[in-house]
Amino acid sequence: MKWVALLSYIAMIIINGLASTIGINGKTTAEISNQIEVLFTPAGYVFAIWIVIYIVLGIWIFIHFFSKTENQETAIINLVTLTCLFNIAWLLCWHYAYFVLSIVMMVGLLISLILIYSSYPKGDTRFAGRLPFSIYLGWISVALMANISFVLKYYQWNGFGISEIWWTNLLLFVATCLAIYIRTVEVDVVFPLVIIWALIGIAVKNGVDAGSLFYMPILYSVVLLIWIFVGKRKE
């Protein structure tokens, strides 16, 4: 199964590389995202976190590829393979405009990451342990919200009469609460840092003139930073 995980990872890297550079079905991933102005979508530079995710995930796979595998690790390796396949499936759905199905694929990716994440002890910060999945899970949690926002706007959902600004503020609040929960319950510093990275990116994308969509992500980021360091002092 290690070989399957490695090959799945390589395939994921190649397909993502093609999608981001020359494009799939005539467009790059970013070009599709930019077709619709979604207020929850972060600034373009924020998506560079994918490079970090792929590097740390590659390190994880490399370490486990050459290590003796126990039963629990075999199960995790199988789940890692599944995350790679869901990643590829999401990308293809996205590029061929199967947007609702792309949400299903991302939910599958999220569930797989949660299962991996929960397999490790609280506070685990090892490269060979939970660290790569803290980063990955944090980002996918935000990416799923952005993906759903994109799809709803694509199909012109009226938001039950509530403005997109209010819905976006709600998502910002939910993301912040999730980060606080993970920091507190899972003793995880990395996950909330990823959320902060995304929140600041959302503020940058919307700009000062956006009012609450600029100031609230900044405020939430400050709150999370304080929460991180307060938690550190108690540990």
Secondary structure, 3 states (H helix, E strand, C coil): CHHHHHHHHHHHHHHHHHHHHCCECCECHHHHHCCCCCCCCCCHHHHHHHHHHHHHHHHHHHHHHCCCCCHHHHHHHHHHHHHHHHHHHHHHHHHCCCHHHHHHHHHHHHHHHHHHHCCCCCCCCCCCCCHHHHHHHHHHHHHHHHHHHHHHHHCCCCHHHCCHHHHHHHHHHHHHHHHHHHHHHCCCCHHHHHHHHHHHHHHHHHCHHHCHHHHHHHHHHHHHHHHHHHHHHHC
